[in-house]
Amino acid sequence: MLQSFVFMNSIEATNRATNTKGELNSLRVNGNVPAIIYGGTEKNQKISLSKKIVKILIEKENFLSNIIELSIDGKSESVLPREITYHVVTDEPTHIDFLRIVKGAKVILEISVKFINHDKSPGLKRGGVLNIVRRRVELKCPTENIPNELIVDLENKDIGESFKISSIKLPEGVTPTIQGRDFVVATLAAPTIIKEPEKPAEETVEGEEGAEGEVKAAEGEGGEVKTAEGDKKEDDKKVGDKKVGDKKEDKKPPTEKK
């Protein structure tokens, strides 16, 4: 396991002497964000920064765990962002609190966990699933040795393996706030496949047979009808013959002349 250390950002800042709400609003209208630096033995320091630069920094991952180097009227100051206030409607940053970095002091931060080399994991290639238990881990860090992120390397990792906090090498002096147990950060589990039940083939066969039976029955009925019609024609012929015979029989014999 490897770890990546915090990178330094250097931005320009200006001392401010705002005391009223109107002065703060005027500062914001002019494209600046008021901020304050606190901590250590020095007094709190009021400053302002360009809103454009602040928004770029906020968009970076782990902004609240990155040390920033402020250049204030030619003097450098190392600070750590601790809290950002946003406008309730526009969602624009309206104020930032910075913690002054003092050598030897410690701070508690949530550091994100990053997983690398997914394509080199035989377990993932075989359909395994990476179950992430903790995407961020709370650590107690010296101000001069804050990690930017915790790296978990998945290379050569197979199904059934788990990644605990003890398997991640932490920077010197950095310790998890959870003590007394080796908690799990992620696991590489076997795939879960749910097989849908197949439809019974008998239903389809019976339906087809029933349809064929109906067709045959219809054909049979048609044949019977035709036969009946044939019988009817034959009966008509017989009846006709009978009528002719009856007419002949009904004729009276000629009377003899006296």
Secondary structure, 3 states (H helix, E strand, C coil): CCEEECCCEEEEEEECCCCCHHHHHHHHHCCEEEEEEECCCCCCEEEEEEHHHHHHHHHCCCHHHCCEEEEECCEEEEEEEEEEEECCCCCCEEEEEEEECCCCCEEEEEEEEEEECHHHCHHHHCCCEEEECCCEEEEEEECCCCEEEEEEECCCCCCCCEEEHHHCCCCCCCEECCCCCCCEEEEEECCCCCCCCCCCHHHHHHHHHHHHHHHHHHHHHHHHHHHHHHHHHHHHHHHHHHHHHHHHHHCCCCCCCC
